[in-house]
Amino acid sequence: MIFNHTSSSGHFLFSLYPSNSIQYWLYMFPAAFCHFAVPLFFMISGALLLGRNDEARPLVPFKKALHILIILVIWSFIYYLSTVYEHRNYMTIDRDANPYLSFVAASPLSFDFRDFLIRLFELSGWNHTYWFLHTYIAFLLALPLLQCMAQAFKLYEYKLLFSLFLVFFMLIPAIQYLIWRGNHNFDASLYTGLKWIGGNVVIFPLTGYFLQHRLNNVWTRKRLLILWGINILGLLCSCYLTFLFISTTGNSRELDAQGFLSWSGLINAATVFVTCRYIDEHTAILKRFEKEICSLGNATLGIYLSHLYFLHRSDLSSFLWRGLREGLHLNPLLYALVYCVLIFICGLLTTKLLQKIPFLRNLVR
């Protein structure tokens, strides 16, 4: 997830190179692969929550959603204050490979709490990653319905669900772009009414439940290798479709050109999910680090909430660039990976500190 937010310093690094260079394709592949992050989270949520029935009690989902809403408001307010008093927006300049993470000039803002509340649910620049919290609130509110669906679905109904997603959210968008290069778009006529299936709230949680509870004893090493082969093929298709979009439109701005990078996200996240389960069931590797993994898992929300500050708003970026890229001359992609690890550590330490402070601990868990 952190890598997905590194802009042209990592995630969209490939766009700084000509499309006939090896760097273009080598750097695009991890950009496509890392898009499993959000789908995987919702798959894990589905695997853990959709097999339960306690959310059938009317107030339970609302209490959980209210907790996330409070977290959303408070952390958004922190980033809003940062925007007001630092006059800096979250996005780096397009295609700027960091001398020293120049910021897009944000229009000066005066503190206005009413304006903050109005814009809280818009895609504002205070923290563009918090769309995820809006989606998770919707997931929590839909839990009773999703639990009934997950537990009642028969095998053929799951097959129908996945087939609809495959056809309408993968094959049709790819085929229509391959043929018409974006001149014709059949979204409205063909699958507008099915978009609820393609959302994070439905397809990914149900996939996690299905893999965890209905398809949990079928994975052998051979089948897992076949699944990885399908996944790699899907990622290569994502890369080619992204290349096709950029070469057709001439537009390599990250906000416009990254749509197809998540094209195979369902298959990609499912492959990672199944692989982790296979490793857990057939080896002792993960069990040896059970406490450490649980401790990191407990800090995941806090890292997500705070990472963008260290990534784009602190002086850590320029410090690391000077030390790692200009000082040690690290390969650009290797620098991006080290950068992500250090941002992760900063978010982890911040979260562990907040978890020791009464009242504040509830803001990161």
C-alpha positions as CSV (number, residue, x, y, z in Angstrom):
1,M,0.0,0.0,0.0
2,I,2.8,2.4,0.9
3,F,4.5,1.6,-2.5
4,N,1.2,2.5,-4.3
5,H,1.5,6.0,-2.8
6,T,5.1,6.7,-3.8
7,S,4.1,8.4,-7.1
8,S,7.0,8.8,-9.6
9,S,9.5,7.9,-6.9
10,G,8.3,4.3,-7.1
11,H,4.8,3.4,-8.1
12,F,4.9,5.4,-11.4
13,L,8.6,5.4,-11.8
14,F,8.3,3.5,-15.1
15,S,6.6,6.5,-16.7
16,L,9.9,8.4,-16.5
17,Y,11.5,6.0,-19.0
18,P,10.9,5.4,-22.8
19,S,8.5,2.6,-23.4
20,N,11.1,0.6,-25.5
21,S,13.5,0.5,-22.5
22,I,13.8,-2.5,-20.2
23,Q,13.3,-0.2,-17.1
24,Y,9.9,0.8,-18.3
25,W,8.6,-2.8,-18.2
26,L,10.7,-3.9,-15.1
27,Y,9.4,-1.0,-13.1
28,M,5.8,-1.3,-14.3
29,F,5.4,-4.9,-13.1
30,P,5.8,-4.3,-9.4
31,A,3.4,-1.3,-9.8
32,A,0.8,-3.7,-11.1
33,F,1.6,-6.4,-8.5
34,C,1.2,-4.1,-5.5
35,H,-2.4,-3.3,-6.4
36,F,-3.4,-6.4,-4.5
37,A,-3.2,-4.4,-1.2
38,V,-6.8,-3.2,-0.9
39,P,-8.5,-6.3,-2.4
40,L,-6.5,-8.5,-0.1
41,F,-7.6,-6.4,3.0
42,F,-11.2,-6.9,2.1
43,M,-10.7,-10.6,1.3
44,I,-9.2,-11.0,4.8
45,S,-12.1,-9.1,6.3
46,G,-14.5,-11.3,4.5
47,A,-12.7,-14.5,5.6
48,L,-12.8,-13.4,9.2
49,L,-16.2,-11.7,9.5
50,L,-18.6,-13.2,7.0
51,G,-18.7,-16.6,8.7
52,R,-19.9,-15.0,12.0
53,N,-23.5,-14.1,13.0
54,D,-23.0,-11.6,15.8
55,E,-23.3,-8.8,13.3
56,A,-27.0,-9.8,12.8
57,R,-27.7,-7.9,16.0
58,P,-28.9,-4.5,14.7
59,L,-26.5,-2.2,16.5
60,V,-23.2,-4.1,16.1
61,P,-22.4,-3.0,12.6
62,F,-23.4,0.6,13.3
63,K,-21.2,0.7,16.4
64,K,-18.2,-0.5,14.4
65,A,-19.0,1.9,11.5
66,L,-19.3,4.8,14.0
67,H,-15.8,3.9,15.4
68,I,-14.3,4.1,12.0
69,L,-16.2,7.3,11.2
70,I,-14.7,9.0,14.3
71,I,-11.2,7.9,13.3
72,L,-11.9,9.3,9.8
73,V,-13.0,12.6,11.1
74,I,-10.2,13.1,13.6
75,W,-7.3,12.0,11.3
76,S,-8.8,14.0,8.4
77,F,-8.9,17.0,10.6
78,I,-5.2,16.6,11.4
79,Y,-4.3,16.5,7.7
80,Y,-6.7,19.5,7.2
81,L,-4.8,21.5,9.7
82,S,-1.5,20.5,8.0
83,T,-3.0,21.8,4.7
84,V,-4.2,25.0,6.3
85,Y,-1.0,26.0,8.1
86,E,1.6,24.5,5.7
87,H,-0.1,25.5,2.5
88,R,1.0,22.2,0.8
89,N,-1.0,19.7,-1.0
90,Y,-0.5,15.9,-0.9
91,M,0.4,15.3,-4.5
92,T,4.0,15.5,-5.9
93,I,4.5,17.2,-9.2
94,D,3.7,14.9,-12.1
95,R,6.8,13.0,-13.4
96,D,9.0,14.7,-10.8
97,A,11.4,12.0,-9.6
98,N,12.1,13.7,-6.3
99,P,14.5,16.5,-6.0
100,Y,13.1,16.7,-3.0
101,L,9.5,15.9,-3.4
102,S,8.4,19.3,-4.6
103,F,4.8,19.9,-3.7
104,V,2.0,21.2,-5.9
105,A,1.1,24.6,-4.6
106,A,-2.1,24.4,-2.7
107,S,-4.4,27.4,-2.6
108,P,-4.1,29.2,0.7
109,L,-6.8,28.1,3.1
110,S,-8.2,29.8,6.1
111,F,-9.4,27.7,8.9
112,D,-13.1,27.0,8.5
113,F,-14.6,24.1,10.4
114,R,-17.8,24.2,8.4
115,D,-15.9,23.9,5.2
116,F,-13.9,21.0,6.6
117,L,-17.1,19.1,7.5
118,I,-18.6,19.8,4.0
119,R,-15.5,18.7,2.2
120,L,-14.8,15.7,4.5
121,F,-16.6,13.3,2.2
122,E,-15.2,14.8,-1.0
123,L,-12.0,13.6,-2.6
124,S,-10.0,16.3,-1.0
125,G,-6.3,16.8,-0.8
126,W,-6.0,16.5,2.9
127,N,-5.4,12.8,2.6
128,H,-6.4,11.1,-0.6
129,T,-5.9,7.6,0.8
130,Y,-8.9,7.9,3.2
131,W,-11.3,6.9,0.5
132,F,-10.5,3.5,1.9
133,L,-12.2,4.3,5.2
134,H,-15.3,5.5,3.5
135,T,-15.4,2.1,1.7
136,Y,-14.8,0.2,4.9
137,I,-17.6,2.0,6.7
138,A,-19.9,0.9,3.9
139,F,-18.6,-2.7,4.3
140,L,-19.3,-2.7,8.0
141,L,-22.9,-1.4,7.5
142,A,-23.5,-4.1,4.9
143,L,-22.1,-6.9,7.1
144,P,-25.5,-8.5,8.0
145,L,-26.5,-8.7,4.4
146,L,-23.1,-10.0,3.3
147,Q,-23.0,-12.6,6.0
148,C,-26.4,-13.9,4.8
149,M,-25.2,-14.0,1.2
150,A,-21.9,-15.6,2.0
151,Q,-23.3,-18.4,4.1
152,A,-26.3,-19.1,1.9
153,F,-24.6,-19.0,-1.5
154,K,-24.2,-22.4,-3.2
155,L,-21.1,-23.3,-5.2
156,Y,-22.7,-22.5,-8.6
157,E,-23.8,-19.0,-7.2
158,Y,-20.2,-18.2,-6.4
159,K,-19.2,-19.4,-9.8
160,L,-21.9,-17.0,-11.3
161,L,-20.6,-14.1,-9.2
162,F,-17.0,-14.6,-10.3
163,S,-18.0,-15.2,-13.9
164,L,-19.9,-11.9,-14.0
165,F,-16.9,-10.1,-12.6
166,L,-14.5,-11.7,-15.0
167,V,-16.7,-10.9,-18.0
168,F,-18.0,-7.4,-17.2
169,F,-15.1,-6.0,-15.2
170,M,-12.1,-7.5,-16.8
171,L,-12.8,-8.9,-20.3
172,I,-15.1,-6.3,-21.7
173,P,-13.1,-3.3,-20.6
174,A,-9.9,-4.9,-22.0
175,I,-11.5,-6.0,-25.3
176,Q,-13.2,-2.6,-25.9
177,Y,-9.9,-0.8,-25.3
178,L,-7.9,-3.2,-27.5
179,I,-10.3,-2.7,-30.4
180,W,-11.4,0.9,-30.1
181,R,-8.6,2.5,-28.1
182,G,-11.0,4.4,-25.9
183,N,-13.1,5.9,-28.7
184,H,-16.1,3.8,-27.6
185,N,-17.0,2.9,-24.1
186,F,-19.9,0.5,-23.3
187,D,-19.8,0.9,-19.5
188,A,-23.2,2.5,-19.3
189,S,-25.1,0.1,-21.6
190,L,-23.5,-3.1,-20.6
191,Y,-22.8,-3.2,-16.9
192,T,-23.8,-0.1,-15.0
193,G,-26.4,-2.1,-13.2
194,L,-23.8,-4.7,-12.1
195,K,-21.3,-2.2,-10.6
196,W,-22.2,-3.2,-7.1
197,I,-20.6,-6.5,-7.8
198,G,-17.3,-4.9,-8.8
199,G,-17.0,-2.9,-5.6
200,N,-14.7,-3.6,-2.7
201,V,-17.7,-4.1,-0.5
202,V,-19.1,-7.1,-2.3
203,I,-16.7,-9.1,-4.6
204,F,-13.6,-9.1,-2.5
205,P,-15.1,-10.0,0.9
206,L,-17.1,-12.8,-0.7
207,T,-14.0,-14.0,-2.4
208,G,-12.1,-14.1,0.9
209,Y,-15.0,-16.1,2.5
210,F,-15.2,-18.5,-0.4
211,L,-11.4,-19.2,-0.4
212,Q,-11.3,-19.6,3.4
213,H,-14.5,-21.6,4.0
214,R,-15.5,-23.2,0.7
215,L,-12.2,-23.8,-1.1
216,N,-9.9,-24.4,1.7
217,N,-8.6,-28.0,1.2
218,V,-8.0,-28.1,-2.6
219,W,-4.6,-26.3,-2.9
220,T,-1.7,-28.5,-3.8
221,R,1.8,-27.2,-4.8
222,K,0.9,-27.9,-8.5
223,R,-2.4,-26.0,-8.3
224,L,-0.7,-23.2,-6.6
225,L,1.9,-22.9,-9.3
226,I,-0.8,-23.0,-11.9
227,L,-2.6,-20.2,-10.1
228,W,0.6,-18.1,-10.0
229,G,1.1,-18.7,-13.7
230,I,-2.4,-17.3,-14.3
231,N,-1.7,-14.4,-12.0
232,I,1.6,-13.5,-13.8
233,L,-0.3,-13.6,-17.1
234,G,-2.9,-11.3,-15.7
235,L,-0.3,-8.9,-14.4
236,L,1.4,-8.8,-17.8
237,C,-2.0,-8.0,-19.4
238,S,-2.4,-5.2,-16.9
239,C,1.0,-3.8,-17.9
240,Y,0.3,-4.1,-21.6
241,L,-3.1,-2.4,-21.2
242,T,-1.5,0.4,-19.2
243,F,1.2,0.8,-21.9
244,L,-1.5,0.8,-24.6
245,F,-3.5,3.6,-22.7
246,I,-0.4,5.8,-22.3
247,S,0.9,5.3,-25.9
248,T,-2.7,5.9,-27.3
249,T,-3.5,9.0,-25.3
250,G,0.0,10.3,-24.7
251,N,-1.1,10.9,-21.1
252,S,1.2,9.4,-18.5
253,R,-0.1,11.3,-15.5
254,E,-0.5,8.9,-12.7
255,L,-4.0,10.0,-11.8
256,D,-5.2,9.4,-15.3
257,A,-3.1,6.4,-16.5
258,Q,-3.1,3.9,-13.7
259,G,-6.6,2.5,-14.2
260,F,-5.5,-0.8,-15.9
261,L,-2.8,-1.4,-13.3
262,S,-5.5,-2.9,-11.0
263,W,-7.2,-4.8,-13.9
264,S,-6.2,-8.2,-12.5
265,G,-6.5,-7.2,-8.8
266,L,-9.0,-10.0,-8.0
267,I,-6.8,-12.7,-9.3
268,N,-3.7,-11.1,-7.9
269,A,-5.1,-10.7,-4.4
270,A,-6.6,-14.2,-4.4
271,T,-3.2,-15.7,-5.4
272,V,-1.5,-13.9,-2.5
273,F,-4.3,-14.9,-0.1
274,V,-4.1,-18.6,-1.1
275,T,-0.3,-18.6,-1.0
276,C,-0.1,-17.2,2.5
277,R,-2.6,-19.8,3.7
278,Y,-0.6,-22.6,2.0
279,I,2.6,-21.4,3.6
280,D,0.9,-21.3,7.0
281,E,-0.6,-24.8,6.7
282,H,2.4,-26.6,5.2
283,T,5.4,-24.9,6.9
284,A,6.3,-23.6,10.3
285,I,7.7,-20.3,9.0
286,L,4.8,-18.0,10.0
287,K,4.2,-19.8,13.3
288,R,7.8,-19.0,14.4
289,F,7.0,-15.4,14.1
290,E,3.4,-15.5,15.3
291,K,3.8,-12.8,18.0
292,E,5.6,-10.4,15.8
293,I,3.1,-10.9,13.0
294,C,0.2,-10.3,15.4
295,S,1.9,-7.2,16.7
296,L,2.4,-5.8,13.2
297,G,-1.2,-6.7,12.4
298,N,-2.4,-4.7,15.4
299,A,-0.5,-1.7,14.1
300,T,-1.8,-1.9,10.5
301,L,-4.5,0.7,10.9
302,G,-2.2,3.2,12.6
303,I,0.5,2.8,9.9
304,Y,-2.2,3.4,7.2
305,L,-3.5,6.5,8.9
306,S,-0.1,8.1,9.5
307,H,2.1,6.9,6.6
308,L,1.2,9.7,4.2
309,Y,2.5,12.3,6.5
310,F,6.0,10.7,6.5
311,L,5.7,9.9,2.9
312,H,4.7,13.3,1.5
313,R,4.6,15.9,4.2
314,S,7.6,15.5,6.3
315,D,11.3,16.3,5.6
316,L,12.1,12.6,5.8
317,S,11.6,12.3,2.0
318,S,14.4,14.8,1.1
319,F,16.7,13.4,3.8
320,L,16.3,9.8,2.4
321,W,16.7,11.0,-1.2
322,R,20.0,12.8,-0.4
323,G,21.3,9.9,1.6
324,L,20.1,6.9,-0.5
325,R,19.9,8.2,-4.1
326,E,22.5,10.9,-4.2
327,G,24.8,9.6,-1.5
328,L,24.7,5.8,-2.0
329,H,23.4,5.9,-5.7
330,L,20.9,3.2,-5.1
331,N,19.0,1.8,-8.0
332,P,15.7,3.8,-8.3
333,L,13.4,0.8,-7.6
334,L,15.6,-0.4,-4.8
335,Y,15.5,3.1,-3.3
336,A,11.7,3.0,-3.5
337,L,11.6,-0.3,-1.7
338,V,14.0,0.9,1.1
339,Y,12.0,4.2,1.2
340,C,8.8,2.2,1.8
341,V,10.4,0.1,4.6
342,L,11.6,3.2,6.4
343,I,8.2,4.9,6.1
344,F,6.6,1.7,7.4
345,I,8.9,1.7,10.4
346,C,8.1,5.4,11.1
347,G,4.4,4.6,11.0
348,L,4.9,1.5,13.2
349,L,6.8,3.5,15.9
350,T,4.2,6.2,15.8
351,T,1.4,3.7,16.2
352,K,3.0,1.8,19.0
353,L,3.6,5.1,20.8
354,L,0.0,6.2,20.4
355,Q,-1.2,2.8,21.6
356,K,0.4,3.4,25.0
357,I,-1.4,6.7,25.5
358,P,-4.9,6.5,27.0
359,F,-7.8,7.9,24.8
360,L,-5.4,8.2,21.8
361,R,-5.0,4.4,21.5
362,N,-8.5,4.1,20.2
363,L,-7.5,6.3,17.2
364,V,-5.2,3.6,15.8
365,R,-7.0,0.4,16.4
